[in-house]
Amino acid sequence: MSPEPSAAEPSDLAARAADKHVVVVGGGIGGLVAARECAKVGMRVTVLEAADDLGGAIRRVDLDGVIVDAGAESYATRGGLVRALVEELGLADRIVVPQAGGAWLAGIPGVGAAPLPAGGILGIPANPFQPDVRRIIGWSGVWRAYLDRVRPPLTIGHQLSLGKLVASRMGAKVRDRLVAPVTTGVYSASPDDVDIDVAAPGLNAALTRVGSLSGAVQTLRDEAAAKASHAASGAKSPAAKTPSTTPGAAVEGLSGGMSTLVDALAADLVRLDADVRTGVRVRRVRKVGAAWTVDVEVAPTREVPSSVDDADPLVVELQAAVEDSAPPVIEELAADAVIIATPESAARELLASVVPDLLKTEAAASPEIEIVTLLLEAPELATPPRGTGVLTVPGSHTAKALTHSTAKWGWVREAAGARQIVRVSFGAQGEPAATAGLSDDAAADLARREAAALLGVAIGPAAVVASHRGRFVQSQPASIIGSGERRTAARAAVQAVPGVAAVGAWLAGTGLAQVVPDARDEADRLRRALLWD
């Protein structure tokens, strides 16, 4: 008679996994990645998404037959984990990089628009005397920035606020005209609210070493270049952590749009026998002992008697009225563990009764931003007038940023043919989107006018072939001062309760490069507890 398998033997672990049911609430990238991690080891997985489509902030839109991204259009390459996921899912041949062209700045006092200077970090120049920097901040700004070279560095402690550090070292013009457009465009936040140690790791330390902020920028760029050269030569080298010089650098996209990643994740979940449901609302999450119950609202169904003509319009209308007025049917799903993968407000509401300590933690502000995507008949844009995108000096324009998608992505240009696609962004931390109170048509017209102003090209109403307006609740970026402490406290409260995990940008930080590895780690923590504890 063979001995019983030990707790670590595969046959026993497989049986344990097959006996576990994990319910994932939320079908954005975080939820899909976490669900896949659980399904890969044989656990039964149910994914519940309230919207009709999966993907969360990753969405696609059809503009007169042209399918493009309406939400996230790329991912940061840092860490390599998103690319690894893309390759695991068989999408390596779809990976694309932005076209050359660079970003521009608009709304510069006395100048108008100019290319974003090269050779900086988050807009901070390494050399304030270089012509493209001088053009934007003027000679008075140049000489004020030069004082950074003769001022003593901070020797006791260091400055957390990016904006305050830049203003104190290099002056208000560098902060307002170079740094603020970048932080507003990348983080939807004022530079004063950005934690320099998170947004630009190593910059404070380099400032202390070399004695000036501009010198620290040059030092980090030189170190990053040396590491890149070392890696290119075939030697192993840790990935450089120096922030990108310009928005759009160090990112990749997918031909056909980022929604192809969502489609591949969903298909893989089906292959792994996961149950993926859309258009369902989770009303409540409950726990009794070690058992979890998820209450799901199910639309009531009414059978039409066989004697009634169900094609009669009046019957159809009455049937719809009855279904709309009927109370919802609640389906109770039993689970061994639950993963909450919704935005912060919904997550806190669902977890309130089962993670009471979460109520003691501070919720972050989550502004709603809007992106209006325009398909244009605009031959004037065939040769990109201002690179692949435009950032704005805060207060100078209604829009916060513009992406010229047909200039930035080769696959979009091919899909659009002779037409052009631009994306105009509105709203930031602490500032509602200017389009929030407008109708869709009015929002599209405002986006058209802003696009014309930002690109410096006349774009009349007749040029708009189609438009799409997307609303997004933006989680607070990890780079905001105090965000790390808030996220750590919330995560600790959730992890203190066995059998539950929470994933998503409100805990991981914004961007796929943070959400994907965080979702994998949390799913791994949960499944280990289910299999071994």
N, C-alpha and C positions, 0 to 999 in steps of 0.2 A: 504494500500500500504506500503510495507516494505521500511525502509530507505535505502539509498545508503550505501554500506559497507564503513567503514573507510579505510584509507590508510594502516592500520595495520592488517586488517582482512584477513584471509587465502585465501578466494575466490578471493579477489582483487589482492593479491600478486601472486597467481597462474596464473591469467590471464595476469598480467604484465610479469611474467617470460616467459610464453609461447609465448609472442609477441617479445621477445628479441632473437637476433641471435649473438652468440659469435664465432669468428673464432680464432682458436689456430694454430699458425704457429710453427711446431716442435713437433715431436712425441716421444721425450725422456721422462724420468720419470717426469720431471718438467711439461712438456706440458700435459701429460696424467693425472696427478693428478689435475692440474688446470682445465682441460676440464671436468673431472668427478665432481669436485666441482660445476661447473656451470650447468652441466646436471642434477645433483641431485635435483636441485630446479625447474626443468622443462624448463630451457632455451634450445633453439635450439643451438646445438654445432656442428661445423665442425672442424675436426683436419686435418691438411695438413702436411705430412711428405715427404721430398725430397727423402729419401732412400727407398729401397724396403721393409725394415722391420722397425718396431717400436722398441723403446728401447734406442736409442742413445748409451751411453757408456755401456749399458747392452746388451750383444750379446751372442748368442750361436753358437757353431761350432760342426760339426759332424766329428769326427776323426775315420775313419774306423768303423763306427757304434756306437761309444761312444760319447754321447751328453754331452758337458761340457760348462762351461762359458768361453767365449773368452775375456770378458771385466770385469766389476765389478763382484766380486764373493761373496760379503758379504755386510753387513751394520753394522754401529756402533749402539750399543744398547742404547746409551745415549739419554735421553729424552723420549724414549719409543714410539715415534710417528710413526716410520717406522714399528715397530712390530704391533702397533694398526692398521695400514693400511693393513698389511698382514692378520691380524685376521679378519678385516672387509670384506676382499675379500675371506674368507673361506680357507686360506692357513695355518692356525695355525698348522695343523698336519704335515706340511712340514718343519717347523722350525728346524734347526740343529745347533750345535755348533762345533767349531774346535776340532779335536782330541788333546790330550795332546802330548807334544813333544817339544814345544818352538822353538825359533829361534836361529840360529847360526850367528856368524860373520866370514867373510873370508877376507883375505888380511891383517892380522895383522902383522906388521913388527916383524920378529924374531920368530913368533909363527905360523903363517899360519891361522888356523881356531880354533875357540873355541865357546862354548855356550855363548849366550848373558847373562850377569849376571842377576840374579834375584834381586828383591828388589829395583829397581831404578825407576826413572821417566824420560822418553825420553832419557834413557841411562845414566842419572846422578846418580851415586851411592850414597846410604845413608851411606855406610861404605866402604871407599876405601881399607881397609885392608882385606876385605873378599877374600878368595882364588880365586874365579872366576873373580873378578875385577883385583886382583894382576897379574893373569896370562896374562891379556891383556895389562895392562899399565906398568908392571914391577915395581921393587922396587923404581926406581927413580920417576916414575909417582905417585906411592902411597904416597911417602913423600911430593911430590909437592902438591898433592891433600889434604894432611893433613893440609897444611898451611891455608886452608880454615877455619879450626877450630879456628885458633888464629888471623886471620885477622879481623879487625873491619868491621861490615856490612855497607852498604850504608845508610847514614842517611839523605841525601838531594837528593830528587828525586830517581829514580831507573833506572836500565839498561833495555832497550827494547829488545836488541839483545840477544837471547839465547846463541849464540856462544861466543859473547864477554863476557857475564856474566860468563859462564862456564870457559873460558880461564883465566879470571882475578882471579877467585876464586880458581879453582882447577887445572888449567894448560892445556897446549895444548894437552897433551896425552889423557886426559879425553874427551876434545872436539873432537879431530880428530879420536880417536879409538872407543869411546863409543857413543857419541852423534851424530856425523856426519853420521854414517851408518843408524841410526834410522831416522833422519830428511830427509836424501836422499831417504830412502826406503818408508817412510810414506808420506812426503810432496814433494818429488822430489826437495828439496831445501837445500842449505847450511845452517848450524845452525846459521851463522852470519846474515842471512836474515829472520830468524824466530822470530816473536814477542812473547816473553815469556809470556806476559799477556794473549795472545789468546791460545797459545799451552799448557801452564801450568798455568791455572788460580789459583791465590793464592800463587804461589811460591815466588814472590817478597815480598809479605806481610809477609809470613812465614820467609823469610830470615831476614827481619828487626826484627821480633819478637824474633827469636832464635839465631841470630848472625852468622849463617853459612849456606852455600848452602846445604851441605850434611845433616845438621840438619833439614833444611827446608823440604828436600825430605822425611826424616823419619817422620817428623811431619804430613805432608799431607797424607802419607801412613797410619799412625796410625789413623788419623781422618777418612779416608775413610774406614778403617777396622772397626772402631767403628760404623760408620753409617750403614755399611753392616750388622754387627751383630745385630744392633738395628732393622733394617728392617726385618731381618730373624726371629726375635723373635715375629714379628707380629705387632709391633708398626709402625706408620707412620713416615717416615723420608725422607727428601729431598734426591734426588739422589746425590751421591758423584760426584764432578766434577774433582777429581784427574785424571790426564791422565793415560792411561794404562801403566803397567810396560813394556810390550813387544808388538811389532807389532802382531796383530792377537788376542790379548786379547780384551774382551768386544765387540765382534762382533758375529753376527749370519749369517747363510746362509739359503738357501732353497734347500731341496732335489729335485734334478732334475734341479737345476740351478736357478739363479736370473731371467732368462727370463720367468720363470713361473709367476713372479710378473707382468711382462709386458703383458703376455697373459691374466692374470686375469683382469688387468685394461682395456685392449682392449675389452674383453668380456663384462665387466660391462658397458662400454660406448655404446656398441651395444645394450645391454639390455635397456639402457636409451635413445635409439633412436638417439644417436649421429651419425654423418656421419664421418667415419674415412677413410681417403684416404692416400695411400702411393705411392711413385714414382711420386710425383707432385712437381713442383718447383714454389715457390712464387717469382714473379718478382718485385713486388712493393706493398707498402701499402700507401693508400691515404686517406685524410680526407677533407671533405667539410662540414663546419658547424659541426653538431653533427654526421654526417653520415660517415661511413668508407667504403672503397672499397679495396678489396684485389685482385690483379691481379695474376691469376694462369696460368702458362703455361701448355697447354694441347696438347698432341701429336696429330698431324693431322691424320685423317683416310682417307683412299682411298678405295672406293668400286671397286671391280673387276667386270667388266661386266660379265653377265651370260654366254655370248658366249665364255669366255676365261677359259681355264683349270687352275683353281687356285692351282692345285697340281703340275703343271709343275715347276721344279726347276728354270728354267730361268724366268718364270713369278714371282715366289716368290722373286728371287734376284732383278729383276727390280722394283718390288713393294717396297721392302725395300729401294732401292736406291732413289726412288721418295719420300718416306716418310722422309728419312734422309735429303734430300735437301730442303724439303718444309719448309716454314717459320712456326714458332710455332703459334698455335691458343691460344689467350688469353681469358680466362674466367674471368669475373668480378663478384666477390662475394660481395654482399652488407652485411654489418654487423653493429650492434649497438655498438660493442666493439671488440677489437683485443688483443690477448695475444701472445707476441713473446716469444717463448721457444726454441730458437736456440743458438748455441755457440756465443760468444761475437762478433766476426768479422761480422758474418751474421746479428746478431741483430742490430749492429750499422749501417750497410748498409741499412737495411729495415726501421729503425727508423729515419734516417738522415733528411728526409724532414718533418716529422711530430713531431719530438721532437728535435728542433734545439739546445736547450741547452745541449743536449747530446754531441754535437760536442765540447763543452767547457770542457768536462771532459776527464780525462786521461785514455786511454785504457791500460789494463794490458798485459804483455807478456804472450803468450799462447803457450808453447812449444808443439811439437808433440812427444809423446812417443810411443814406440812400444812394444807389448807383443807377444812373440813367444811361442806358446803352442805345446809341443811335446808329441806324444804317442810313448812309448818306449817298446821294448822287452828287459827288463833289470832286470833279476832276482837278480842282485846285490843290487837293490834298494828296494827289497821286505821288508827288514828290514831297515827302514829309517836311512841312515848313519849320517845325520845332522838335526835332528828334522823335523819340518814341513816347514821350509824355511830358506833361507840364505840371510843376508844383507852383503854389501861389504863396506870396508873402501874406501872412495873416492880416485880414482886414482890407486887402486890396481887391478881392473878387468874392462873389457869392459862392462859387464853387471852391472846393479845397484842392482838387487835383483833377487831371485829365490823363487818360491813357489813349494813345492813338493805336488801337489794337492792330489795324492792318499794317502799321509801320513796325510794330513791336514783334509780331508773331508771323512767321512765314506761312503757317498753315491757315491762319485767318485770312491773310491776303489772297491765298489761292481759293479759299471758299467764297470770298466776297467778290471775286472777279474784278471788274472795273469800279466797283463801289467801295466805299470807305466805312469803317466802323470805329467809333470813338465811345469811350466810357467816361462819364462825368460824375465825380463824387461830391456829395454834399453832407455836411455835418461833421462834428468832432466832439471830443470829450468836453462836456460843459457847454456845448453849442448845438442846439437842435438843427436838423437839416432844413435849409431854406425851402425845400420842396415839400416839407411835411404837411402843410395845410393846403396844398394845391391839388387840383385834379390831375389825372395822368396826362391829359393833353397839355395842361399848363406847365406841368413839370418837364415834359419833353421840350416845350418851347423855351423854357428857361435854360435847359441843358444845351439846346442849340445855340442860344445867344452867348452863353458862357463859353462854349466850344469855339465859337467864332472869335471871341475876345482873347481867349488863351492861345489860340493858334495863329492869330493875326491875319485871318482870312475871312472874307465875307461868306457867310453861309445863310442863305435865305430859307424861309419856311418851306418852299417847294422842294428843297434839297432833301428833306427828311422823308425817306421811303417807309421806314418802320421804326418803332421805338419800344423799349421795355424799361419798366421802373421796378427796381428791386429794393426791398427794405430789409435791413439786417440789424439785429441787436448785437452790438459789438461788446464782447467781454473786455474787461480792463486789461491792457497789455501788461506783461510781466515787468516791463521796464518802468512802470509808473512807481514813484516813490511810495513805499508802504505796501505795495501790491504783494510782495513776497511774504511779508508777515501775515497778511490777511489770508492768502491762499494756504499757507502752512497751518494756520489755526483751523481753517475749515476742513482741510484734508485730515488733520489729526482727529477732529471730532467724528468724521465719518469712519475712519479706520478703527476707532475705538469700539465700534459696534460690529460684532461678528456677522458675516454673511452679506455684507453690503459694501459696494464700492461706488464711487462717483468719478466720472471722467468728463473731459471737455475743456474748452478754452478758459472757462472761469476758474479752473483749478490748475491747468497746465500752462496757461499763457496763450496768447493768440498765435495762429499760424500752424500749419501742418507739421512743421519741424519740431514743435513742442507737443502738439496734441497726440500725434501718432505714438511716439515712444512712451508718453505718459499713460495712454490707454493700454498699451502692451504691458507695462509694468503693473498697473492696477489689476488687470485681468489675471496676470500671473500670480500676484499676491492672493487674489481671491480663489483661484483654482487650486493653488497649493494648500490653502486652508481647508478647502472642501475634500481634497484627496488624502491629506495626511493628518489633519486634526480630528 
